[in-house]
Structures are given as C-alpha cells and as structure tokens.
C-alpha cells in the first residue's frame, strides 16, 4: 500500500526518538547500520499527531547570536508545513531580519507587521506564502535596517498573534517566532505571546552560559515548556574529548532534548541558495535531524541522548615512564 505521505519517505529509515549519530559505534554492527528497523518505518508512514491546543505559539531563542536560531526556525517551520500543518513564521528581529533570506522569500516581502499596525495594509497582505509549501507563511516585523516605532513592543506582537488566532481563514496550527539575539527589548517583545520555547545552543561554554541565562528569563516570564536543540555537534570532537557531549549539555541546562543537529557543510550552501535543508534530495543528516525535531515538537515528545564512546588516548614516547 502506498504511503499517504510520500514526502516523508526520504527519511523513512530514522525514527524521531532514535538517532544513530550519537550511539557508540561498537554497539551498532555494520548489519544494523545498513538495515532499517521495522518500527522506524512504521513510525514514518504516519502523520504526527498534534498535541496541545492550537495555535501553539513557539519562540525560538538562544541568547547568543550565531548558534542557528533562524536556520532552526526555517527548517522546523518548513518541516511542520510538509507534515500538513499550517504554520506562520514570524521574524521578530527588527532591522536585521534574515528569515526571509533563508526561506528564499526576500523579494516577495512588501508589507510588514508595522504596516499592519499602522493601518497601511491588512494582515493577510503582510503574510507571504511559500509557493513550495503553501501551508507555510512568513510575517516580518519590519523592513531591513529600519527601526521599530516606539509604540511597538510586547503588546503589539501579542496583538498580531491574537489577530492570527481570529483571522477568517482560521488560526494556524503553529506560530513560530524567530527571536533576535540578546536579552534586550527585542527579546522581551518576541517571548511575550509565546507559551512554548525552543532553546537553540551549541556545545560550547559561551553559548551554554547565555542559554542558561535565557532559560531563567523564560521561566520568569511564565514559559515552562522549554525544550532545547543542540546544534553543530561533531562526534569526532566528542570522542576526542575536545567538545562537550549532548549529555554534558543536558546536565548543565537541565532541559528536555528536542533534537541534536550534526555539523553539516550543506548548511551554508542552503543558506546562500534560500533553500532549506529539509528540501534537499537526497536528504542531508542535518536536514533529517531538523525533520525529526519538528516531529517531536508536534507530538510534544523528546529524545534521549546516548553517550558517544570515547576514543582511547594514544600513548606517547614517555608512556613507558608513566607519562
């Protein structure tokens, strides 16, 4: 019987709660690595079951810049749309927006949320529909290199989200808010309408310190449903003890794990082309990981990180003398 979701078939060999990238290589025999598990195939032959009340308003944040918030928003948002859910992605970075570039929609943004609030256009005119996946729409807060008016703040963005809830076409299943870096006024504005948060971090100490600070601010704002995505993970560095493992990151932040994204050279290529990773054929490892994270987000599920086996230290010349 043919699958009712043919666009999911490229990732049929991976289950949302299973990530072979982070299992010890000795545990997975070559035979297991070649042959997909039957349960995983059955998992990917169904549509994920939406949990929670809609619309689910999720802010994608980190604190530190350059860890992959916008890349995560673009790929997770497009994955949700490909699963059949309606998604509105809001770029809340005033003056330095990039989400339109990553989605390849920069030439189609004519109106922004500021024009909607000023009465210059309707909300539906400011929403840019992705032609590759019509259930994904983009809304930018303002135009590039422009400053927000003084009156635009948390209440204004909350009004925009409320307007999406009550629009005649029906509310979207997901509203993804791409949060700007830092913890200043832009951060406060972006998290105001959200009831869930996805914290994106990399396994380095500077990003983790900022992520820990942001977690505290989110909790103070009443957002308790916080999951993290660990981005740009390299198992070779983890085995050599040159990078913190995902388990170390979880221990430091104490957050549920939504996804682990491996370092992938295709990221910069997809960014420059305005073509998200999840659309690549054949799929890349990072693209599959983003798709898995989106699946878990739909079902409010998490994943379990498994310790990567460390490589034995090479003995030097002085090891004979106990060095």
C-alpha positions, 0 to 999 in steps of 0.5 A: 500500500502506498504511503499517504505521505510520500514526502516523508519517505526520504527519511523513512529509515530514522525514527524521531526518538532514535538517532544513530549519530550519537550511539557508540559505534561498537554497539551498532554492527555494520548489519544494523547500520545498513538495515532499517528497523521495522518500527522506524518505518512504521513510525514514518508512514504516519502523520504526527499527531498534534498535541496541545491546543492550537495555535501553539505559539513557539519562540525560538531563542538562544541568547547568543547570536550565531548558534542557528536560531533562524536556520532552526526556525526555517527548517522546523517551520518548513518541516511542520508545513510538509507534515500538513500543518499550517504554520506562520513564521514570524521574524521578530528581529527588527532591522536585521531580519534574515528569515526571509533570506533563508526561506528564499522569500526576500523579494516577495516581502512588501508589507510588514507587521508595522504596516499592519499596525499602522493601518497601511495594509491588512494582515493577510497582505503582510503574510507571504506564502511559500509557493513550495509549501503553501501551508507555510507563511512568513510575517516580518516585523519590519523592513531591513535596517529600519527601526521599530516605532516606539509604540511597538513592543510586547503588546503589539506582537501579542496583538498580531498573534491574537489577530492570527488566532481570529483571522477568517481563514482560521488560526494556524496550527503553529506560530513560530517566532524567530527571536533576535539575539540578546536579552534586550527589548527585542527579546522581551517583545518576541517571548511575550505571546509565546507559551512554548520555547525552543532553546537553540545552543551549541556545545560550547561554554559561551553559548551554554552560559547565555542559554542558561541565562535565557532559560531563567528569563523564560521561566520568569516570564511564565514559559515552562515548556522549554525544550532545547536543540543542540546544534553543530555537534561533531562526534569526532570532537566528542570522542576526542574529548575536545567538545562537550557531549549532548549529555554534558549539555543536558546536565548543565541546562537541565532541559528536555532534548528536542533534537541534536543537529550534526555539523553539516557543510550543506548548511551554508550552501542552503543558506546562500541558495534560500533553500532549506535543508529539509528540501534537499534530495537526497536528504542531508543528516542535518536536514533529517535531524531538523525533520525529526525535531519538528516531529517531536515538537508536534507530538510534544515528545523528546529524545534521549541522548546516548553517550558517544564512546570515547576514543582511547588516548594514544600513548606517547614516547614517555608512556613507558615512564608513566607519562 
